[in-house]
Amino acid sequence: MTEQEARLRLSAICSQAEHCSHEMVEKMRRWGVAEEAQARIMEYLTTNRFVDDERFARAFAIDKIKYNKWGRRKVEQAMWQKHIDSDIRQRVLDDISEDEYMAVLRPLLKSKRKSIRAANEYELNTKLARFGISRGFSFDQIRRCLGDDVTGMTGLDIEYTDGEYED
């Protein structure tokens, strides 16, 4: 593939959806574009704002939190895998409020609770905490959703009666 073809193709790809610079470099590498040409193409793409890692990171984080129901840690790890600079990652993730994470986590834990089989409250809370952590939420956020009282369920409005949990 020639440099001109690669530049036009990547410009078209970037105008359809957000992409990070690492994705574009990987595409060019797979297409066999020379390294000098890759540098010129990336210069063109960034100068003309086809590729903007911060803009990509913002859209990526919002989408993953809103649609995939991910927490901060999982989003951060995914951005690290996409080679987003740590300064950009921190800025983007710091701009997302704690309330936004909690608005995702509460209904997520509440719906997950319905499918969990547990012998007692402790086992239920342990399974919910593991689930929340696997989604990238912090233990503090999970604990706040579950509540700090003895039943551990105030944040979900769930009561424990006779070995059965009810809403």
DAKAGI-V208453 format. One record per run of one state. SS is the DSSP state (h for helix, s for strand, l for the rest). FROM is the first residue (numbers start at 1). LEN is the number of residues. Records with the same first field share a line. If there is no record, write none. Layout:
BEGIN
SS->FROM-LEN, FROM-LEN
END
This chain:
BEGIN
l->1-2, 17-4, 32-3, 48-5, 67-5, 82-4, 96-2, 116-5, 135-4, 147-7, 157-2, 162-2, 167-1
h->3-14, 21-11, 35-13, 53-14, 72-10, 86-10, 98-18, 121-14, 139-8, 154-3
s->159-3, 164-3
END
